[in-house]
Every structure is written in C-alpha cells, then in structure tokens.
C-alpha cells in the first residue's frame, strides 16, 4: 500500500517575498526546535566521545 503525502498550498502575495519554511514557524516553536536540536547534538557528541567497550 502506498500512501500519498498532501502538501498544503500557501498563497503568496505578489508584492510580498516568499518565506522559507523556517520563517513560517512562530518564534516560540523556533526556540523549542533549536533547544531540541542542540540537546540532540550534545547527546551525539557525548556518545561519540564515550569510550567503547566490550567487543575488543
């Protein structure tokens, strides 16, 4: 079974430059997304720096 992904069409006024996806998100959600992304990056860096053990 293949599902289709629907994309909403956003009307753009001719005199207004188009905004990218990031600018369409409200500032509160932008801050939350940046906080989450920074935590994920920090966790990946800590996991990479942790010594591996067991299989050697």
N, C-alpha and C positions, 0 to 999 in steps of 0.2 A: 504494500500500500504506500503510495506516495502522497504526501500532504503538500498543499500549496501555502506559501508564506505570503500573506497580504501586506502590502506596504501602503500606509495612508498617504494620500496626496495632500500636500501642503500648498495652499495658494500663496503665491509670491506677488506682491505688488510690483508693477514695472518700475516705479521710481525708488523702490527700496532694494538695496543689495541683498542677495540671498544669504541666509545664515547657515553655518555649518551645524552638524548635529550637536556639538558641544554648546554652542550659543543658544540652542533651543531648549536646553535643560535649565530649570530655575537654579539660582545661585545656591540655595540650600542643598539641593541634590548634587550640585557640582562639588561642594565641600565634602559631602558624605562620600562621594565616589573617589575623590582624591585621598581621603583618610583611609578608605578601604584598600585602595591600590597601594598606598605607602606601607600599610601593615603587611600586605601580601608580599611585597618586595623585600621587606625586612625579614620576614619569615623564611623566604627563599635564600637570602644571603646567610642567615644563621644556619640553616640546614646544610648549605654548601660548605660552610666553614667548620662544621662539626666533624670530628674525626670518625671515619668509617671503621666499623669493627666487625669481627665475626668470621668473615669468609676467608681470611688470609691465613 
